[in-house]
Amino acid sequence: MLLNLLKETVQAKTETSKMPGNTQKTSFQAGEAKGQTQEKASTLMDKAGNAAQSAKETVTAAGQQVMATAQGAVEGVKNATGMNK
């Protein structure tokens, strides 16, 4: 997605630079396209970071649940075998 945005920016710059006599407009449009691309890239990076944090929290919670279940099983075996006295 980011690659497509960069391609669009380059294409916009190329297309507008073909028009003679409109250097100010061309420059403005190129800057505008660059700003939009940077904003979209920033948004994508934020979303990716949020997804990674969410995944980390989910895995951590699952790991804690597995640990608690395993500890309960250990205690059950100790109680059953009389080792928990």
Distance bins in CASP14 RR format, pairs under 12 A and 6 or more apart:
PFRMAT RR
TARGET T0000
AUTHOR 0000-0000-0000
RMODE 2
METHOD distances of the structure
MODEL  1
1 7 0 0 0 0 0 1 0 0 0 0 0
1 8 0 0 0 0 0 1 0 0 0 0 0
1 37 0 0 0 0 0 1 0 0 0 0 0
1 40 0 0 0 0 1 0 0 0 0 0 0
1 41 0 0 0 0 1 0 0 0 0 0 0
1 43 0 0 0 0 0 1 0 0 0 0 0
1 44 1 0 0 1 0 0 0 0 0 0 0
1 45 0 0 0 0 0 1 0 0 0 0 0
1 47 0 0 0 0 0 1 0 0 0 0 0
1 48 0 0 0 0 0 1 0 0 0 0 0
2 8 0 0 0 0 0 1 0 0 0 0 0
2 9 0 0 0 0 0 1 0 0 0 0 0
2 37 0 0 0 0 1 0 0 0 0 0 0
2 38 0 0 0 0 0 1 0 0 0 0 0
2 39 0 0 0 0 0 1 0 0 0 0 0
2 40 1 0 0 1 0 0 0 0 0 0 0
2 41 1 0 1 0 0 0 0 0 0 0 0
2 42 0 0 0 0 0 1 0 0 0 0 0
2 43 0 0 0 0 0 1 0 0 0 0 0
2 44 1 0 0 1 0 0 0 0 0 0 0
2 45 0 0 0 0 1 0 0 0 0 0 0
2 47 0 0 0 0 0 1 0 0 0 0 0
2 48 0 0 0 0 0 1 0 0 0 0 0
3 9 0 0 0 0 0 1 0 0 0 0 0
3 10 0 0 0 0 0 1 0 0 0 0 0
3 37 0 0 0 0 0 1 0 0 0 0 0
3 40 0 0 0 0 0 1 0 0 0 0 0
3 41 0 0 0 0 0 1 0 0 0 0 0
3 44 0 0 0 0 0 1 0 0 0 0 0
4 10 0 0 0 0 0 1 0 0 0 0 0
4 11 0 0 0 0 0 1 0 0 0 0 0
4 37 0 0 0 0 1 0 0 0 0 0 0
4 40 0 0 0 0 1 0 0 0 0 0 0
4 41 0 0 0 0 0 1 0 0 0 0 0
4 44 0 0 0 0 0 1 0 0 0 0 0
5 11 0 0 0 0 0 1 0 0 0 0 0
5 12 0 0 0 0 0 1 0 0 0 0 0
5 33 0 0 0 0 1 0 0 0 0 0 0
5 34 0 0 0 0 0 1 0 0 0 0 0
5 35 0 0 0 0 0 1 0 0 0 0 0
5 36 1 0 0 1 0 0 0 0 0 0 0
5 37 1 0 1 0 0 0 0 0 0 0 0
5 38 0 0 0 0 1 0 0 0 0 0 0
5 39 0 0 0 0 1 0 0 0 0 0 0
5 40 1 0 1 0 0 0 0 0 0 0 0
5 41 1 0 0 1 0 0 0 0 0 0 0
5 42 0 0 0 0 0 1 0 0 0 0 0
5 43 0 0 0 0 0 1 0 0 0 0 0
5 44 0 0 0 0 1 0 0 0 0 0 0
6 12 0 0 0 0 0 1 0 0 0 0 0
6 13 0 0 0 0 0 1 0 0 0 0 0
6 33 0 0 0 0 1 0 0 0 0 0 0
6 34 0 0 0 0 1 0 0 0 0 0 0
6 35 0 0 0 0 0 1 0 0 0 0 0
6 36 0 0 0 0 0 1 0 0 0 0 0
6 37 1 0 0 1 0 0 0 0 0 0 0
6 38 0 0 0 0 0 1 0 0 0 0 0
6 40 0 0 0 0 1 0 0 0 0 0 0
6 41 0 0 0 0 1 0 0 0 0 0 0
6 44 0 0 0 0 0 1 0 0 0 0 0
7 13 0 0 0 0 0 1 0 0 0 0 0
7 14 0 0 0 0 0 1 0 0 0 0 0
7 33 0 0 0 0 0 1 0 0 0 0 0
7 37 0 0 0 0 1 0 0 0 0 0 0
8 14 0 0 0 0 0 1 0 0 0 0 0
8 15 0 0 0 0 0 1 0 0 0 0 0
8 29 0 0 0 0 0 1 0 0 0 0 0
8 30 0 0 0 0 0 1 0 0 0 0 0
8 32 0 0 0 0 0 1 0 0 0 0 0
8 33 1 0 0 1 0 0 0 0 0 0 0
8 34 0 0 0 0 0 1 0 0 0 0 0
8 35 0 0 0 0 0 1 0 0 0 0 0
8 36 0 0 0 0 1 0 0 0 0 0 0
8 37 1 0 0 1 0 0 0 0 0 0 0
8 40 0 0 0 0 1 0 0 0 0 0 0
9 15 0 0 0 0 0 1 0 0 0 0 0
9 16 0 0 0 0 0 1 0 0 0 0 0
9 29 0 0 0 0 0 1 0 0 0 0 0
9 30 1 0 0 1 0 0 0 0 0 0 0
9 31 0 0 0 0 1 0 0 0 0 0 0
9 32 0 0 0 0 1 0 0 0 0 0 0
9 33 1 0 1 0 0 0 0 0 0 0 0
9 34 1 0 1 0 0 0 0 0 0 0 0
9 35 0 0 0 0 1 0 0 0 0 0 0
9 36 0 0 0 0 1 0 0 0 0 0 0
9 37 1 0 1 0 0 0 0 0 0 0 0
9 38 0 0 0 0 1 0 0 0 0 0 0
9 39 0 0 0 0 0 1 0 0 0 0 0
9 40 0 0 0 0 0 1 0 0 0 0 0
9 41 0 0 0 0 0 1 0 0 0 0 0
10 16 0 0 0 0 0 1 0 0 0 0 0
10 17 0 0 0 0 0 1 0 0 0 0 0
10 30 0 0 0 0 1 0 0 0 0 0 0
10 33 0 0 0 0 1 0 0 0 0 0 0
10 34 0 0 0 0 0 1 0 0 0 0 0
10 37 0 0 0 0 1 0 0 0 0 0 0
11 17 0 0 0 0 0 1 0 0 0 0 0
11 18 0 0 0 0 0 1 0 0 0 0 0
11 29 0 0 0 0 0 1 0 0 0 0 0
11 30 0 0 0 0 0 1 0 0 0 0 0
11 33 0 0 0 0 1 0 0 0 0 0 0
11 37 0 0 0 0 0 1 0 0 0 0 0
12 18 0 0 0 0 0 1 0 0 0 0 0
12 19 0 0 0 0 0 1 0 0 0 0 0
12 25 0 0 0 0 0 1 0 0 0 0 0
12 26 0 0 0 0 1 0 0 0 0 0 0
12 27 0 0 0 0 0 1 0 0 0 0 0
12 28 0 0 0 0 0 1 0 0 0 0 0
12 29 1 0 0 1 0 0 0 0 0 0 0
12 30 1 0 0 1 0 0 0 0 0 0 0
12 31 0 0 0 0 1 0 0 0 0 0 0
12 32 0 0 0 0 1 0 0 0 0 0 0
12 33 1 0 1 0 0 0 0 0 0 0 0
12 34 0 0 0 0 1 0 0 0 0 0 0
12 35 0 0 0 0 0 1 0 0 0 0 0
12 36 0 0 0 0 1 0 0 0 0 0 0
12 37 0 0 0 0 1 0 0 0 0 0 0
13 19 0 0 0 0 0 1 0 0 0 0 0
13 26 1 0 0 1 0 0 0 0 0 0 0
13 27 0 0 0 0 1 0 0 0 0 0 0
13 28 0 0 0 0 0 1 0 0 0 0 0
13 29 0 0 0 0 1 0 0 0 0 0 0
13 30 1 0 1 0 0 0 0 0 0 0 0
13 31 0 0 0 0 1 0 0 0 0 0 0
13 32 0 0 0 0 0 1 0 0 0 0 0
13 33 1 0 0 1 0 0 0 0 0 0 0
13 34 0 0 0 0 1 0 0 0 0 0 0
13 37 0 0 0 0 0 1 0 0 0 0 0
14 26 0 0 0 0 0 1 0 0 0 0 0
14 29 0 0 0 0 0 1 0 0 0 0 0
14 30 0 0 0 0 1 0 0 0 0 0 0
14 33 0 0 0 0 0 1 0 0 0 0 0
15 22 0 0 0 0 0 1 0 0 0 0 0
15 26 0 0 0 0 1 0 0 0 0 0 0
15 29 0 0 0 0 1 0 0 0 0 0 0
15 30 0 0 0 0 0 1 0 0 0 0 0
15 33 0 0 0 0 0 1 0 0 0 0 0
16 22 1 0 0 1 0 0 0 0 0 0 0
16 23 0 0 0 0 1 0 0 0 0 0 0
16 24 0 0 0 0 0 1 0 0 0 0 0
16 25 1 0 0 1 0 0 0 0 0 0 0
16 26 1 0 1 0 0 0 0 0 0 0 0
16 27 0 0 0 0 1 0 0 0 0 0 0
16 28 0 0 0 0 1 0 0 0 0 0 0
16 29 1 0 1 0 0 0 0 0 0 0 0
16 30 1 0 0 1 0 0 0 0 0 0 0
16 31 0 0 0 0 0 1 0 0 0 0 0
16 32 0 0 0 0 0 1 0 0 0 0 0
16 33 0 0 0 0 1 0 0 0 0 0 0
17 23 0 0 0 0 1 0 0 0 0 0 0
17 25 0 0 0 0 0 1 0 0 0 0 0
17 26 1 0 1 0 0 0 0 0 0 0 0
17 27 0 0 0 0 1 0 0 0 0 0 0
17 29 0 0 0 0 1 0 0 0 0 0 0
17 30 0 0 0 0 1 0 0 0 0 0 0
18 26 0 0 0 0 1 0 0 0 0 0 0
19 25 0 0 0 0 1 0 0 0 0 0 0
19 26 1 0 0 1 0 0 0 0 0 0 0
19 27 0 0 0 0 0 1 0 0 0 0 0
19 29 0 0 0 0 0 1 0 0 0 0 0
19 30 0 0 0 0 0 1 0 0 0 0 0
20 26 0 0 0 0 1 0 0 0 0 0 0
21 27 0 0 0 0 0 1 0 0 0 0 0
22 28 0 0 0 0 1 0 0 0 0 0 0
22 29 0 0 0 0 1 0 0 0 0 0 0
22 30 0 0 0 0 0 1 0 0 0 0 0
23 29 0 0 0 0 0 1 0 0 0 0 0
23 30 0 0 0 0 0 1 0 0 0 0 0
24 30 0 0 0 0 0 1 0 0 0 0 0
24 31 0 0 0 0 0 1 0 0 0 0 0
25 31 0 0 0 0 0 1 0 0 0 0 0
25 32 0 0 0 0 0 1 0 0 0 0 0
26 32 0 0 0 0 0 1 0 0 0 0 0
26 33 0 0 0 0 0 1 0 0 0 0 0
27 33 0 0 0 0 0 1 0 0 0 0 0
27 34 0 0 0 0 0 1 0 0 0 0 0
28 34 0 0 0 0 0 1 0 0 0 0 0
28 35 0 0 0 0 0 1 0 0 0 0 0
29 35 0 0 0 0 0 1 0 0 0 0 0
29 36 0 0 0 0 0 1 0 0 0 0 0
30 36 0 0 0 0 0 1 0 0 0 0 0
30 37 0 0 0 0 0 1 0 0 0 0 0
31 37 0 0 0 0 1 0 0 0 0 0 0
31 38 0 0 0 0 1 0 0 0 0 0 0
31 39 0 0 0 0 0 1 0 0 0 0 0
32 38 0 0 0 0 0 1 0 0 0 0 0
32 39 0 0 0 0 0 1 0 0 0 0 0
33 39 0 0 0 0 0 1 0 0 0 0 0
33 40 0 0 0 0 0 1 0 0 0 0 0
34 40 0 0 0 0 0 1 0 0 0 0 0
34 41 0 0 0 0 0 1 0 0 0 0 0
35 41 0 0 0 0 1 0 0 0 0 0 0
35 42 0 0 0 0 1 0 0 0 0 0 0
35 43 0 0 0 0 0 1 0 0 0 0 0
36 42 0 0 0 0 0 1 0 0 0 0 0
36 43 0 0 0 0 0 1 0 0 0 0 0
37 43 0 0 0 0 0 1 0 0 0 0 0
37 44 0 0 0 0 0 1 0 0 0 0 0
38 44 0 0 0 0 0 1 0 0 0 0 0
38 45 0 0 0 0 0 1 0 0 0 0 0
39 45 0 0 0 0 0 1 0 0 0 0 0
39 46 0 0 0 0 0 1 0 0 0 0 0
40 46 0 0 0 0 0 1 0 0 0 0 0
40 47 0 0 0 0 0 1 0 0 0 0 0
41 47 0 0 0 0 0 1 0 0 0 0 0
41 48 0 0 0 0 0 1 0 0 0 0 0
42 48 0 0 0 0 0 1 0 0 0 0 0
42 49 0 0 0 0 0 1 0 0 0 0 0
43 49 0 0 0 0 0 1 0 0 0 0 0
43 50 0 0 0 0 0 1 0 0 0 0 0
44 50 0 0 0 0 0 1 0 0 0 0 0
44 51 0 0 0 0 0 1 0 0 0 0 0
45 51 0 0 0 0 0 1 0 0 0 0 0
45 52 0 0 0 0 0 1 0 0 0 0 0
46 52 0 0 0 0 0 1 0 0 0 0 0
46 53 0 0 0 0 0 1 0 0 0 0 0
47 53 0 0 0 0 0 1 0 0 0 0 0
47 54 0 0 0 0 0 1 0 0 0 0 0
48 54 0 0 0 0 0 1 0 0 0 0 0
48 55 0 0 0 0 0 1 0 0 0 0 0
49 55 0 0 0 0 1 0 0 0 0 0 0
49 56 0 0 0 0 1 0 0 0 0 0 0
49 57 0 0 0 0 0 1 0 0 0 0 0
50 56 0 0 0 0 0 1 0 0 0 0 0
50 57 0 0 0 0 0 1 0 0 0 0 0
51 57 0 0 0 0 0 1 0 0 0 0 0
51 58 0 0 0 0 0 1 0 0 0 0 0
52 58 0 0 0 0 0 1 0 0 0 0 0
52 59 0 0 0 0 0 1 0 0 0 0 0
53 59 0 0 0 0 0 1 0 0 0 0 0
53 60 0 0 0 0 0 1 0 0 0 0 0
54 60 0 0 0 0 0 1 0 0 0 0 0
54 61 0 0 0 0 0 1 0 0 0 0 0
55 61 0 0 0 0 0 1 0 0 0 0 0
55 62 0 0 0 0 0 1 0 0 0 0 0
56 62 0 0 0 0 0 1 0 0 0 0 0
56 63 0 0 0 0 0 1 0 0 0 0 0
57 63 0 0 0 0 0 1 0 0 0 0 0
57 64 0 0 0 0 0 1 0 0 0 0 0
58 64 0 0 0 0 0 1 0 0 0 0 0
58 65 0 0 0 0 0 1 0 0 0 0 0
59 65 0 0 0 0 0 1 0 0 0 0 0
59 66 0 0 0 0 0 1 0 0 0 0 0
60 66 0 0 0 0 0 1 0 0 0 0 0
60 67 0 0 0 0 0 1 0 0 0 0 0
61 67 0 0 0 0 0 1 0 0 0 0 0
61 68 0 0 0 0 0 1 0 0 0 0 0
62 68 0 0 0 0 0 1 0 0 0 0 0
62 69 0 0 0 0 0 1 0 0 0 0 0
63 69 0 0 0 0 1 0 0 0 0 0 0
63 70 0 0 0 0 1 0 0 0 0 0 0
63 71 0 0 0 0 0 1 0 0 0 0 0
64 70 0 0 0 0 0 1 0 0 0 0 0
64 71 0 0 0 0 0 1 0 0 0 0 0
65 71 0 0 0 0 0 1 0 0 0 0 0
65 72 0 0 0 0 0 1 0 0 0 0 0
66 72 0 0 0 0 0 1 0 0 0 0 0
66 73 0 0 0 0 0 1 0 0 0 0 0
67 73 0 0 0 0 0 1 0 0 0 0 0
67 74 0 0 0 0 0 1 0 0 0 0 0
68 74 0 0 0 0 0 1 0 0 0 0 0
68 75 0 0 0 0 0 1 0 0 0 0 0
69 75 0 0 0 0 0 1 0 0 0 0 0
69 76 0 0 0 0 0 1 0 0 0 0 0
70 76 0 0 0 0 0 1 0 0 0 0 0
70 77 0 0 0 0 0 1 0 0 0 0 0
71 77 0 0 0 0 0 1 0 0 0 0 0
71 78 0 0 0 0 0 1 0 0 0 0 0
72 78 0 0 0 0 1 0 0 0 0 0 0
72 79 0 0 0 0 1 0 0 0 0 0 0
72 80 0 0 0 0 0 1 0 0 0 0 0
72 84 0 0 0 0 0 1 0 0 0 0 0
73 79 0 0 0 0 0 1 0 0 0 0 0
73 80 0 0 0 0 0 1 0 0 0 0 0
74 80 0 0 0 0 0 1 0 0 0 0 0
74 81 0 0 0 0 0 1 0 0 0 0 0
74 83 0 0 0 0 1 0 0 0 0 0 0
74 84 0 0 0 0 1 0 0 0 0 0 0
75 81 0 0 0 0 0 1 0 0 0 0 0
75 82 0 0 0 0 0 1 0 0 0 0 0
75 83 0 0 0 0 1 0 0 0 0 0 0
75 84 1 0 0 1 0 0 0 0 0 0 0
76 82 0 0 0 0 1 0 0 0 0 0 0
76 83 0 0 0 0 1 0 0 0 0 0 0
76 84 1 0 0 1 0 0 0 0 0 0 0
77 83 1 0 0 1 0 0 0 0 0 0 0
77 84 0 0 0 0 1 0 0 0 0 0 0
78 84 1 1 0 0 0 0 0 0 0 0 0
78 85 0 0 0 0 1 0 0 0 0 0 0
79 85 0 0 0 0 1 0 0 0 0 0 0
END
